[in-house]
Structures are given as C-alpha cells and as structure tokens.
Amino acid sequence: MPDRAEIERIATELSKKLADEGKLIEAGWAGYRMMVLPPNAPQIQIDECRMAFMAGSQHLFSSIMNILDPGADPSTADLRKMDLIDKELRAFGREMQLRVARSKGSA
C-alpha cells in the first residue's frame, strides 16, 4: 500500500490533469477515494461514497452561488461568508486527517 506522501503525489498529479479537463470535482473525489477507501472496497461502497461526495460538492457550489451578493466584485459580506466556509472546511479537513491517521494506526 502506498504511503501518505505517495498518495498525495498521485492525488496532486491527478488533480492537475482532471482540472485541465474541467473535472475538478472528479479530481477531489479521486483524492478522497485514495485517502479514505480501502483498495478492496466493494463497488457499492465506492458508488455510494462517490454519490455523497458529489452531492456535497453540488450543495456547496449551488449554495455559494445563491448566497453571494449580486455584482461582479465581491462584497465584504461575500468575503466573510467565504471565510466562514473556508474555516468550516478546514476544520473538517483536520478531522478527516485524524480519522485516516487513527484508522491506519489501528490496523
């Protein structure tokens, strides 16, 4: 099984490739899948996790598009909202890293 550095390297390469193809969310899913799902995960688990990941991505994007103030330039309120979203996602990222580290340590 590849170590964390190898997973991150592969995820970064794949993210760049997919972003260039207009598949940034798919790149995120690929990285998430490599970090979280075991290589021998059953197809139903992979499919359901992908559906949840994509649904979350769709929710975030549509929510951002709906909550931003009209106009081409971001308002102070827009920046505050984006900062709060960033903080929420960074907190989740830390939680996810702890879970991944814990599960690998208990194997």
Biopython code that builds the backbone (N, CA, C, O; Angstrom):
import numpy as np
from Bio.PDB.StructureBuilder import StructureBuilder

atoms = [
    (1, "MET", "N", (0.853, -1.186, 0.000)),
    (1, "MET", "CA", (0.000, 0.000, 0.000)),
    (1, "MET", "C", (0.894, 1.243, 0.000)),
    (1, "MET", "O", (1.864, 1.308, 0.756)),
    (2, "PRO", "N", (0.572, 2.234, -0.847)),
    (2, "PRO", "CA", (1.409, 3.434, -0.904)),
    (2, "PRO", "C", (1.340, 4.224, 0.400)),
    (2, "PRO", "O", (0.323, 4.212, 1.093)),
    (3, "ASP", "N", (2.443, 4.914, 0.726)),
    (3, "ASP", "CA", (2.437, 5.748, 1.925)),
    (3, "ASP", "C", (1.742, 7.076, 1.621)),
    (3, "ASP", "O", (1.373, 7.354, 0.480)),
    (4, "ARG", "N", (1.572, 7.882, 2.659)),
    (4, "ARG", "CA", (0.827, 9.140, 2.529)),
    (4, "ARG", "C", (1.458, 10.074, 1.486)),
    (4, "ARG", "O", (0.747, 10.701, 0.701)),
    (5, "ALA", "N", (2.782, 10.161, 1.483)),
    (5, "ALA", "CA", (3.458, 11.044, 0.525)),
    (5, "ALA", "C", (3.181, 10.603, -0.910)),
    (5, "ALA", "O", (2.957, 11.436, -1.788)),
    (6, "GLU", "N", (3.197, 9.303, -1.141)),
    (6, "GLU", "CA", (2.916, 8.782, -2.482)),
    (6, "GLU", "C", (1.463, 9.051, -2.870)),
    (6, "GLU", "O", (1.180, 9.419, -4.010)),
    (7, "ILE", "N", (0.551, 8.869, -1.928)),
    (7, "ILE", "CA", (-0.867, 9.146, -2.188)),
    (7, "ILE", "C", (-1.055, 10.617, -2.543)),
    (7, "ILE", "O", (-1.765, 10.947, -3.493)),
    (8, "GLU", "N", (-0.414, 11.501, -1.775)),
    (8, "GLU", "CA", (-0.541, 12.936, -2.044)),
    (8, "GLU", "C", (0.053, 13.298, -3.405)),
    (8, "GLU", "O", (-0.505, 14.126, -4.124)),
    (9, "ARG", "N", (1.181, 12.683, -3.762)),
    (9, "ARG", "CA", (1.799, 12.942, -5.063)),
    (9, "ARG", "C", (0.872, 12.511, -6.199)),
    (9, "ARG", "O", (0.671, 13.248, -7.165)),
    (10, "ILE", "N", (0.312, 11.312, -6.070)),
    (10, "ILE", "CA", (-0.607, 10.802, -7.091)),
    (10, "ILE", "C", (-1.850, 11.683, -7.173)),
    (10, "ILE", "O", (-2.311, 12.018, -8.264)),
    (11, "ALA", "N", (-2.390, 12.056, -6.009)),
    (11, "ALA", "CA", (-3.597, 12.890, -5.979)),
    (11, "ALA", "C", (-3.341, 14.251, -6.621)),
    (11, "ALA", "O", (-4.196, 14.771, -7.337)),
    (12, "THR", "N", (-2.168, 14.829, -6.367)),
    (12, "THR", "CA", (-1.835, 16.128, -6.953)),
    (12, "THR", "C", (-1.728, 16.032, -8.469)),
    (12, "THR", "O", (-2.268, 16.873, -9.188)),
    (13, "GLU", "N", (-1.036, 15.016, -8.953)),
    (13, "GLU", "CA", (-0.915, 14.823, -10.404)),
    (13, "GLU", "C", (-2.281, 14.624, -11.047)),
    (13, "GLU", "O", (-2.588, 15.222, -12.079)),
    (14, "LEU", "N", (-3.088, 13.784, -10.431)),
    (14, "LEU", "CA", (-4.415, 13.514, -10.967)),
    (14, "LEU", "C", (-5.290, 14.761, -10.914)),
    (14, "LEU", "O", (-6.046, 15.027, -11.848)),
    (15, "SER", "N", (-5.195, 15.526, -9.829)),
    (15, "SER", "CA", (-5.980, 16.759, -9.701)),
    (15, "SER", "C", (-5.650, 17.740, -10.815)),
    (15, "SER", "O", (-6.548, 18.328, -11.418)),
    (16, "LYS", "N", (-4.362, 17.915, -11.087)),
    (16, "LYS", "CA", (-3.952, 18.840, -12.151)),
    (16, "LYS", "C", (-4.475, 18.382, -13.507)),
    (16, "LYS", "O", (-4.986, 19.183, -14.289)),
    (17, "LYS", "N", (-4.344, 17.103, -13.775)),
    (17, "LYS", "CA", (-4.806, 16.556, -15.054)),
    (17, "LYS", "C", (-6.316, 16.741, -15.204)),
    (17, "LYS", "O", (-6.787, 17.212, -16.240)),
    (18, "LEU", "N", (-7.068, 16.372, -14.174)),
    (18, "LEU", "CA", (-8.527, 16.464, -14.260)),
    (18, "LEU", "C", (-9.004, 17.913, -14.265)),
    (18, "LEU", "O", (-9.992, 18.225, -14.931)),
    (19, "ALA", "N", (-8.329, 18.805, -13.541)),
    (19, "ALA", "CA", (-8.705, 20.222, -13.559)),
    (19, "ALA", "C", (-8.539, 20.794, -14.963)),
    (19, "ALA", "O", (-9.370, 21.578, -15.423)),
    (20, "ASP", "N", (-7.460, 20.400, -15.643)),
    (20, "ASP", "CA", (-7.245, 20.849, -17.022)),
    (20, "ASP", "C", (-8.336, 20.343, -17.954)),
    (20, "ASP", "O", (-8.597, 20.949, -18.993)),
    (21, "GLU", "N", (-8.973, 19.240, -17.591)),
    (21, "GLU", "CA", (-10.051, 18.657, -18.399)),
    (21, "GLU", "C", (-11.433, 19.122, -17.937)),
    (21, "GLU", "O", (-12.448, 18.632, -18.430)),
    (22, "GLY", "N", (-11.476, 20.073, -16.983)),
    (22, "GLY", "CA", (-12.757, 20.551, -16.478)),
    (22, "GLY", "C", (-13.429, 19.580, -15.530)),
    (22, "GLY", "O", (-14.656, 19.534, -15.446)),
    (23, "LYS", "N", (-12.628, 18.805, -14.816)),
    (23, "LYS", "CA", (-13.173, 17.808, -13.894)),
    (23, "LYS", "C", (-12.569, 17.971, -12.498)),
    (23, "LYS", "O", (-12.082, 17.006, -11.910)),
    (24, "LEU", "N", (-12.603, 19.202, -11.972)),
    (24, "LEU", "CA", (-12.011, 19.483, -10.668)),
    (24, "LEU", "C", (-12.680, 18.692, -9.544)),
    (24, "LEU", "O", (-11.997, 18.187, -8.652)),
    (25, "ILE", "N", (-13.996, 18.581, -9.577)),
    (25, "ILE", "CA", (-14.709, 17.841, -8.531)),
    (25, "ILE", "C", (-14.356, 16.358, -8.621)),
    (25, "ILE", "O", (-14.179, 15.694, -7.600)),
    (26, "GLU", "N", (-14.255, 15.852, -9.824)),
    (26, "GLU", "CA", (-13.851, 14.452, -10.015)),
    (26, "GLU", "C", (-12.449, 14.230, -9.450)),
    (26, "GLU", "O", (-12.158, 13.170, -8.896)),
    (27, "ALA", "N", (-11.581, 15.236, -9.593)),
    (27, "ALA", "CA", (-10.237, 15.141, -9.022)),
    (27, "ALA", "C", (-10.302, 15.065, -7.502)),
    (27, "ALA", "O", (-9.578, 14.289, -6.879)),
    (28, "GLY", "N", (-11.171, 15.873, -6.911)),
    (28, "GLY", "CA", (-11.348, 15.820, -5.459)),
    (28, "GLY", "C", (-11.838, 14.467, -5.009)),
    (28, "GLY", "O", (-11.372, 13.931, -4.004)),
    (29, "TRP", "N", (-12.781, 13.912, -5.752)),
    (29, "TRP", "CA", (-13.293, 12.580, -5.434)),
    (29, "TRP", "C", (-12.173, 11.545, -5.511)),
    (29, "TRP", "O", (-12.063, 10.677, -4.645)),
    (30, "ALA", "N", (-11.349, 11.638, -6.540)),
    (30, "ALA", "CA", (-10.261, 10.667, -6.700)),
    (30, "ALA", "C", (-9.303, 10.732, -5.513)),
    (30, "ALA", "O", (-8.880, 9.697, -4.997)),
    (31, "GLY", "N", (-8.962, 11.938, -5.082)),
    (31, "GLY", "CA", (-8.085, 12.087, -3.920)),
    (31, "GLY", "C", (-8.724, 11.567, -2.651)),
    (31, "GLY", "O", (-8.086, 10.876, -1.858)),
    (32, "TYR", "N", (-9.993, 11.905, -2.464)),
    (32, "TYR", "CA", (-10.727, 11.428, -1.289)),
    (32, "TYR", "C", (-10.779, 9.904, -1.278)),
    (32, "TYR", "O", (-10.548, 9.271, -0.247)),
    (33, "ARG", "N", (-11.081, 9.330, -2.423)),
    (33, "ARG", "CA", (-11.180, 7.866, -2.522)),
    (33, "ARG", "C", (-9.851, 7.204, -2.145)),
    (33, "ARG", "O", (-9.830, 6.219, -1.407)),
    (34, "MET", "N", (-8.746, 7.751, -2.656)),
    (34, "MET", "CA", (-7.441, 7.162, -2.344)),
    (34, "MET", "C", (-7.100, 7.287, -0.862)),
    (34, "MET", "O", (-6.463, 6.399, -0.294)),
    (35, "MET", "N", (-7.521, 8.387, -0.231)),
    (35, "MET", "CA", (-7.198, 8.603, 1.178)),
    (35, "MET", "C", (-8.077, 7.794, 2.118)),
    (35, "MET", "O", (-7.611, 7.342, 3.164)),
    (36, "VAL", "N", (-9.336, 7.607, 1.762)),
    (36, "VAL", "CA", (-10.313, 7.098, 2.720)),
    (36, "VAL", "C", (-10.743, 5.660, 2.472)),
    (36, "VAL", "O", (-10.869, 4.881, 3.417)),
    (37, "LEU", "N", (-10.965, 5.304, 1.232)),
    (37, "LEU", "CA", (-11.497, 3.966, 0.956)),
    (37, "LEU", "C", (-10.377, 2.936, 0.813)),
    (37, "LEU", "O", (-9.336, 3.221, 0.220)),
    (38, "PRO", "N", (-10.591, 1.754, 1.351)),
    (38, "PRO", "CA", (-9.585, 0.707, 1.169)),
    (38, "PRO", "C", (-9.545, 0.268, -0.293)),
    (38, "PRO", "O", (-10.554, 0.352, -0.993)),
    (39, "PRO", "N", (-8.393, -0.198, -0.757)),
    (39, "PRO", "CA", (-8.277, -0.609, -2.163)),
    (39, "PRO", "C", (-9.259, -1.712, -2.554)),
    (39, "PRO", "O", (-9.637, -1.822, -3.720)),
    (40, "ASN", "N", (-9.668, -2.516, -1.598)),
    (40, "ASN", "CA", (-10.579, -3.630, -1.888)),
    (40, "ASN", "C", (-12.033, -3.306, -1.530)),
    (40, "ASN", "O", (-12.840, -4.213, -1.326)),
    (41, "ALA", "N", (-12.365, -2.012, -1.455)),
    (41, "ALA", "CA", (-13.739, -1.624, -1.117)),
    (41, "ALA", "C", (-14.705, -2.185, -2.153)),
    (41, "ALA", "O", (-14.404, -2.172, -3.347)),
    (42, "PRO", "N", (-15.865, -2.678, -1.712)),
    (42, "PRO", "CA", (-16.849, -3.185, -2.675)),
    (42, "PRO", "C", (-17.389, -2.041, -3.541)),
    (42, "PRO", "O", (-17.425, -0.888, -3.113)),
    (43, "GLN", "N", (-17.803, -2.376, -4.747)),
    (43, "GLN", "CA", (-18.274, -1.368, -5.696)),
    (43, "GLN", "C", (-19.430, -0.546, -5.137)),
    (43, "GLN", "O", (-19.507, 0.656, -5.392)),
    (44, "ILE", "N", (-20.327, -1.168, -4.383)),
    (44, "ILE", "CA", (-21.464, -0.424, -3.817)),
    (44, "ILE", "C", (-20.978, 0.664, -2.860)),
    (44, "ILE", "O", (-21.544, 1.757, -2.830)),
    (45, "GLN", "N", (-19.935, 0.377, -2.078)),
    (45, "GLN", "CA", (-19.377, 1.377, -1.168)),
    (45, "GLN", "C", (-18.755, 2.523, -1.963)),
    (45, "GLN", "O", (-18.942, 3.692, -1.626)),
    (46, "ILE", "N", (-18.026, 2.188, -3.002)),
    (46, "ILE", "CA", (-17.411, 3.210, -3.854)),
    (46, "ILE", "C", (-18.491, 4.083, -4.491)),
    (46, "ILE", "O", (-18.387, 5.309, -4.482)),
    (47, "ASP", "N", (-19.521, 3.451, -5.041)),
    (47, "ASP", "CA", (-20.601, 4.195, -5.707)),
    (47, "ASP", "C", (-21.337, 5.110, -4.735)),
    (47, "ASP", "O", (-21.613, 6.265, -5.059)),
    (48, "GLU", "N", (-21.655, 4.604, -3.548)),
    (48, "GLU", "CA", (-22.394, 5.407, -2.568)),
    (48, "GLU", "C", (-21.535, 6.547, -2.023)),
    (48, "GLU", "O", (-22.034, 7.652, -1.809)),
    (49, "CYS", "N", (-20.247, 6.285, -1.798)),
    (49, "CYS", "CA", (-19.352, 7.347, -1.338)),
    (49, "CYS", "C", (-19.204, 8.428, -2.405)),
    (49, "CYS", "O", (-19.187, 9.618, -2.087)),
    (50, "ARG", "N", (-19.099, 8.021, -3.665)),
    (50, "ARG", "CA", (-18.992, 8.998, -4.747)),
    (50, "ARG", "C", (-20.257, 9.846, -4.831)),
    (50, "ARG", "O", (-20.185, 11.061, -5.016)),
    (51, "MET", "N", (-21.410, 9.204, -4.697)),
    (51, "MET", "CA", (-22.672, 9.949, -4.738)),
    (51, "MET", "C", (-22.714, 10.986, -3.610)),
    (51, "MET", "O", (-23.100, 12.133, -3.836)),
    (52, "ALA", "N", (-22.320, 10.589, -2.408)),
    (52, "ALA", "CA", (-22.318, 11.518, -1.277)),
    (52, "ALA", "C", (-21.313, 12.653, -1.508)),
    (52, "ALA", "O", (-21.616, 13.813, -1.226)),
    (53, "PHE", "N", (-20.140, 12.329, -2.010)),
    (53, "PHE", "CA", (-19.118, 13.339, -2.277)),
    (53, "PHE", "C", (-19.616, 14.351, -3.309)),
    (53, "PHE", "O", (-19.496, 15.560, -3.112)),
    (54, "MET", "N", (-20.170, 13.850, -4.398)),
    (54, "MET", "CA", (-20.660, 14.728, -5.459)),
    (54, "MET", "C", (-21.858, 15.555, -4.987)),
    (54, "MET", "O", (-21.984, 16.726, -5.347)),
    (55, "ALA", "N", (-22.730, 14.955, -4.189)),
    (55, "ALA", "CA", (-23.884, 15.696, -3.659)),
    (55, "ALA", "C", (-23.410, 16.835, -2.761)),
    (55, "ALA", "O", (-23.959, 17.936, -2.809)),
    (56, "GLY", "N", (-22.398, 16.574, -1.947)),
    (56, "GLY", "CA", (-21.839, 17.623, -1.100)),
    (56, "GLY", "C", (-21.216, 18.738, -1.925)),
    (56, "GLY", "O", (-21.365, 19.917, -1.607)),
    (57, "SER", "N", (-20.522, 18.359, -2.980)),
    (57, "SER", "CA", (-19.911, 19.352, -3.867)),
    (57, "SER", "C", (-20.976, 20.198, -4.551)),
    (57, "SER", "O", (-20.847, 21.419, -4.641)),
    (58, "GLN", "N", (-22.023, 19.546, -5.029)),
    (58, "GLN", "CA", (-23.128, 20.256, -5.676)),
    (58, "GLN", "C", (-23.806, 21.203, -4.693)),
    (58, "GLN", "O", (-24.130, 22.338, -5.040)),
    (59, "HIS", "N", (-24.019, 20.737, -3.475)),
    (59, "HIS", "CA", (-24.655, 21.576, -2.455)),
    (59, "HIS", "C", (-23.802, 22.814, -2.182)),
    (59, "HIS", "O", (-24.318, 23.931, -2.146)),
    (60, "LEU", "N", (-22.509, 22.617, -1.991)),
    (60, "LEU", "CA", (-21.636, 23.747, -1.692)),
    (60, "LEU", "C", (-21.636, 24.753, -2.843)),
    (60, "LEU", "O", (-21.795, 25.953, -2.619)),
    (61, "PHE", "N", (-21.459, 24.273, -4.059)),
    (61, "PHE", "CA", (-21.396, 25.188, -5.199)),
    (61, "PHE", "C", (-22.702, 25.958, -5.373)),
    (61, "PHE", "O", (-22.689, 27.179, -5.530)),
    (62, "SER", "N", (-23.820, 25.253, -5.345)),
    (62, "SER", "CA", (-25.103, 25.948, -5.541)),
    (62, "SER", "C", (-25.392, 26.896, -4.384)),
    (62, "SER", "O", (-25.972, 27.962, -4.588)),
    (63, "SER", "N", (-24.996, 26.520, -3.179)),
    (63, "SER", "CA", (-25.189, 27.413, -2.030)),
    (63, "SER", "C", (-24.363, 28.680, -2.186)),
    (63, "SER", "O", (-24.862, 29.779, -1.944)),
    (64, "ILE", "N", (-23.116, 28.537, -2.583)),
    (64, "ILE", "CA", (-22.266, 29.717, -2.787)),
    (64, "ILE", "C", (-22.879, 30.628, -3.845)),
    (64, "ILE", "O", (-22.935, 31.845, -3.664)),
    (65, "MET", "N", (-23.335, 30.047, -4.939)),
    (65, "MET", "CA", (-23.916, 30.859, -5.999)),
    (65, "MET", "C", (-25.170, 31.595, -5.521)),
    (65, "MET", "O", (-25.470, 32.686, -6.007)),
    (66, "ASN", "N", (-25.896, 31.009, -4.581)),
    (66, "ASN", "CA", (-27.126, 31.630, -4.078)),
    (66, "ASN", "C", (-26.896, 32.649, -2.970)),
    (66, "ASN", "O", (-27.699, 33.568, -2.814)),
    (67, "ILE", "N", (-25.821, 32.510, -2.197)),
    (67, "ILE", "CA", (-25.635, 33.402, -1.048)),
    (67, "ILE", "C", (-24.800, 34.634, -1.362)),
    (67, "ILE", "O", (-24.806, 35.591, -0.589)),
    (68, "LEU", "N", (-24.084, 34.630, -2.477)),
    (68, "LEU", "CA", (-23.249, 35.786, -2.796)),
    (68, "LEU", "C", (-24.104, 36.963, -3.250)),
    (68, "LEU", "O", (-25.128, 36.800, -3.915)),
    (69, "ASP", "N", (-23.649, 38.153, -2.866)),
    (69, "ASP", "CA", (-24.351, 39.369, -3.270)),
    (69, "ASP", "C", (-24.210, 39.566, -4.781)),
    (69, "ASP", "O", (-23.216, 39.144, -5.372)),
    (70, "PRO", "N", (-25.211, 40.212, -5.412)),
    (70, "PRO", "CA", (-25.118, 40.464, -6.853)),
    (70, "PRO", "C", (-23.953, 41.406, -7.172)),
    (70, "PRO", "O", (-23.522, 42.187, -6.323)),
    (71, "GLY", "N", (-23.466, 41.323, -8.373)),
    (71, "GLY", "CA", (-22.385, 42.204, -8.813)),
    (71, "GLY", "C", (-21.129, 41.421, -9.136)),
    (71, "GLY", "O", (-20.952, 40.280, -8.709)),
    (72, "ALA", "N", (-20.260, 42.065, -9.905)),
    (72, "ALA", "CA", (-19.036, 41.402, -10.352)),
    (72, "ALA", "C", (-17.977, 41.335, -9.256)),
    (72, "ALA", "O", (-17.190, 40.390, -9.205)),
    (73, "ASP", "N", (-17.960, 42.335, -8.384)),
    (73, "ASP", "CA", (-16.939, 42.376, -7.337)),
    (73, "ASP", "C", (-17.478, 41.796, -6.033)),
    (73, "ASP", "O", (-18.642, 42.004, -5.690)),
    (74, "PRO", "N", (-16.633, 41.071, -5.312)),
    (74, "PRO", "CA", (-17.089, 40.511, -4.038)),
    (74, "PRO", "C", (-17.313, 41.612, -3.001)),
    (74, "PRO", "O", (-16.525, 42.551, -2.892)),
    (75, "SER", "N", (-18.390, 41.479, -2.251)),
    (75, "SER", "CA", (-18.686, 42.431, -1.182)),
    (75, "SER", "C", (-17.986, 41.982, 0.102)),
    (75, "SER", "O", (-17.458, 40.873, 0.181)),
    (76, "THR", "N", (-17.992, 42.853, 1.092)),
    (76, "THR", "CA", (-17.441, 42.491, 2.398)),
    (76, "THR", "C", (-18.189, 41.287, 2.959)),
    (76, "THR", "O", (-17.584, 40.396, 3.555)),
    (77, "ALA", "N", (-19.502, 41.264, 2.768)),
    (77, "ALA", "CA", (-20.309, 40.129, 3.240)),
    (77, "ALA", "C", (-19.930, 38.845, 2.498)),
    (77, "ALA", "O", (-19.877, 37.772, 3.100)),
    (78, "ASP", "N", (-19.669, 38.952, 1.198)),
    (78, "ASP", "CA", (-19.244, 37.781, 0.417)),
    (78, "ASP", "C", (-17.938, 37.213, 0.970)),
    (78, "ASP", "O", (-17.801, 36.003, 1.156)),
    (79, "LEU", "N", (-16.988, 38.100, 1.228)),
    (79, "LEU", "CA", (-15.692, 37.656, 1.744)),
    (79, "LEU", "C", (-15.845, 36.995, 3.109)),
    (79, "LEU", "O", (-15.183, 35.999, 3.401)),
    (80, "ARG", "N", (-16.714, 37.550, 3.936)),
    (80, "ARG", "CA", (-16.961, 36.959, 5.254)),
    (80, "ARG", "C", (-17.565, 35.565, 5.106)),
    (80, "ARG", "O", (-17.143, 34.627, 5.782)),
    (81, "LYS", "N", (-18.544, 35.431, 4.227)),
    (81, "LYS", "CA", (-19.179, 34.123, 4.008)),
    (81, "LYS", "C", (-18.163, 33.101, 3.511)),
    (81, "LYS", "O", (-18.145, 31.960, 3.974)),
    (82, "MET", "N", (-17.319, 33.511, 2.570)),
    (82, "MET", "CA", (-16.310, 32.593, 2.040)),
    (82, "MET", "C", (-15.293, 32.222, 3.114)),
    (82, "MET", "O", (-14.825, 31.085, 3.162)),
    (83, "ASP", "N", (-14.951, 33.175, 3.969)),
    (83, "ASP", "CA", (-14.033, 32.889, 5.072)),
    (83, "ASP", "C", (-14.643, 31.866, 6.031)),
    (83, "ASP", "O", (-13.949, 30.963, 6.499)),
    (84, "LEU", "N", (-15.924, 32.003, 6.322)),
    (84, "LEU", "CA", (-16.596, 31.043, 7.206)),
    (84, "LEU", "C", (-16.657, 29.654, 6.569)),
    (84, "LEU", "O", (-16.480, 28.646, 7.254)),
    (85, "ILE", "N", (-16.905, 29.604, 5.267)),
    (85, "ILE", "CA", (-16.905, 28.312, 4.561)),
    (85, "ILE", "C", (-15.506, 27.700, 4.629)),
    (85, "ILE", "O", (-15.357, 26.505, 4.884)),
    (86, "ASP", "N", (-14.489, 28.517, 4.400)),
    (86, "ASP", "CA", (-13.105, 28.043, 4.475)),
    (86, "ASP", "C", (-12.804, 27.463, 5.860)),
    (86, "ASP", "O", (-12.222, 26.384, 5.968)),
    (87, "LYS", "N", (-13.193, 28.167, 6.902)),
    (87, "LYS", "CA", (-12.947, 27.683, 8.270)),
    (87, "LYS", "C", (-13.671, 26.369, 8.529)),
    (87, "LYS", "O", (-13.109, 25.455, 9.134)),
    (88, "GLU", "N", (-14.913, 26.273, 8.074)),
    (88, "GLU", "CA", (-15.682, 25.041, 8.266)),
    (88, "GLU", "C", (-15.015, 23.865, 7.550)),
    (88, "GLU", "O", (-14.906, 22.774, 8.108)),
    (89, "LEU", "N", (-14.576, 24.091, 6.324)),
    (89, "LEU", "CA", (-13.948, 23.013, 5.561)),
    (89, "LEU", "C", (-12.567, 22.651, 6.103)),
    (89, "LEU", "O", (-12.186, 21.480, 6.084)),
    (90, "ARG", "N", (-11.818, 23.632, 6.582)),
    (90, "ARG", "CA", (-10.515, 23.324, 7.186)),
    (90, "ARG", "C", (-10.686, 22.496, 8.461)),
    (90, "ARG", "O", (-9.896, 21.590, 8.726)),
    (91, "ALA", "N", (-11.709, 22.805, 9.242)),
    (91, "ALA", "CA", (-11.979, 22.015, 10.449)),
    (91, "ALA", "C", (-12.308, 20.577, 10.065)),
    (91, "ALA", "O", (-11.842, 19.636, 10.708)),
    (92, "PHE", "N", (-13.104, 20.409, 9.025)),
    (92, "PHE", "CA", (-13.418, 19.055, 8.566)),
    (92, "PHE", "C", (-12.159, 18.358, 8.052)),
    (92, "PHE", "O", (-11.962, 17.170, 8.307)),
    (93, "GLY", "N", (-11.315, 19.083, 7.335)),
    (93, "GLY", "CA", (-10.066, 18.508, 6.827)),
    (93, "GLY", "C", (-9.194, 17.983, 7.956)),
    (93, "GLY", "O", (-8.601, 16.910, 7.843)),
    (94, "ARG", "N", (-9.116, 18.740, 9.044)),
    (94, "ARG", "CA", (-8.338, 18.271, 10.202)),
    (94, "ARG", "C", (-8.965, 17.018, 10.798)),
    (94, "ARG", "O", (-8.260, 16.078, 11.164)),
    (95, "GLU", "N", (-10.289, 17.007, 10.895)),
    (95, "GLU", "CA", (-10.996, 15.833, 11.416)),
    (95, "GLU", "C", (-10.744, 14.613, 10.527)),
    (95, "GLU", "O", (-10.501, 13.516, 11.030)),
    (96, "MET", "N", (-10.800, 14.803, 9.222)),
    (96, "MET", "CA", (-10.580, 13.701, 8.294)),
    (96, "MET", "C", (-9.152, 13.174, 8.414)),
    (96, "MET", "O", (-8.939, 11.962, 8.403)),
    (97, "GLN", "N", (-8.180, 14.067, 8.526)),
    (97, "GLN", "CA", (-6.787, 13.634, 8.673)),
    (97, "GLN", "C", (-6.600, 12.810, 9.945)),
    (97, "GLN", "O", (-5.889, 11.805, 9.938)),
    (98, "LEU", "N", (-7.234, 13.230, 11.028)),
    (98, "LEU", "CA", (-7.137, 12.470, 12.276)),
    (98, "LEU", "C", (-7.755, 11.085, 12.125)),
    (98, "LEU", "O", (-7.196, 10.099, 12.606)),
    (99, "ARG", "N", (-8.885, 11.007, 11.470)),
    (99, "ARG", "CA", (-9.536, 9.704, 11.268)),
    (99, "ARG", "C", (-8.687, 8.776, 10.411)),
    (99, "ARG", "O", (-8.545, 7.592, 10.716)),
    (100, "VAL", "N", (-8.127, 9.317, 9.345)),
    (100, "VAL", "CA", (-7.290, 8.500, 8.466)),
    (100, "VAL", "C", (-6.060, 8.019, 9.235)),
    (100, "VAL", "O", (-5.690, 6.849, 9.146)),
    (101, "ALA", "N", (-5.431, 8.916, 9.988)),
    (101, "ALA", "CA", (-4.245, 8.537, 10.767)),
    (101, "ALA", "C", (-4.602, 7.503, 11.824)),
    (101, "ALA", "O", (-3.852, 6.550, 12.039)),
    (102, "ARG", "N", (-5.744, 7.684, 12.487)),
    (102, "ARG", "CA", (-6.180, 6.749, 13.528)),
    (102, "ARG", "C", (-6.456, 5.370, 12.946)),
    (102, "ARG", "O", (-6.045, 4.357, 13.512)),
    (103, "SER", "N", (-7.158, 5.333, 11.806)),
    (103, "SER", "CA", (-7.509, 4.038, 11.225)),
    (103, "SER", "C", (-6.269, 3.304, 10.725)),
    (103, "SER", "O", (-6.214, 2.076, 10.786)),
    (104, "LYS", "N", (-5.282, 4.035, 10.235)),
    (104, "LYS", "CA", (-4.050, 3.379, 9.779)),
    (104, "LYS", "C", (-3.228, 2.909, 10.963)),
    (104, "LYS", "O", (-2.513, 1.912, 10.860)),
    (105, "GLY", "N", (-3.316, 3.605, 12.080)),
    (105, "GLY", "CA", (-2.572, 3.208, 13.271)),
    (105, "GLY", "C", (-3.176, 2.022, 13.986)),
    (105, "GLY", "O", (-2.497, 1.363, 14.773)),
    (106, "SER", "N", (-4.449, 1.735, 13.724)),
    (106, "SER", "CA", (-5.122, 0.633, 14.427)),
    (106, "SER", "C", (-5.166, -0.643, 13.608)),
    (106, "SER", "O", (-5.778, -1.626, 14.025)),
    (107, "ALA", "N", (-4.530, -0.640, 12.457)),
    (107, "ALA", "CA", (-4.579, -1.822, 11.581)),
    (107, "ALA", "C", (-3.760, -2.965, 12.108)),
    (107, "ALA", "O", (-3.703, -4.024, 11.483)),
]
sb = StructureBuilder()
sb.init_structure("model")
sb.init_model(0)
sb.init_chain("A")
sb.init_seg("    ")
for serial, (resi, resn, name, xyz) in enumerate(atoms, 1):
    if name == "N":
        sb.init_residue(resn, " ", resi, " ")
    sb.init_atom(name, np.array(xyz, "f"), 0.0, 1.0, " ", f" {name:<3s}", serial, name[0])
structure = sb.get_structure()
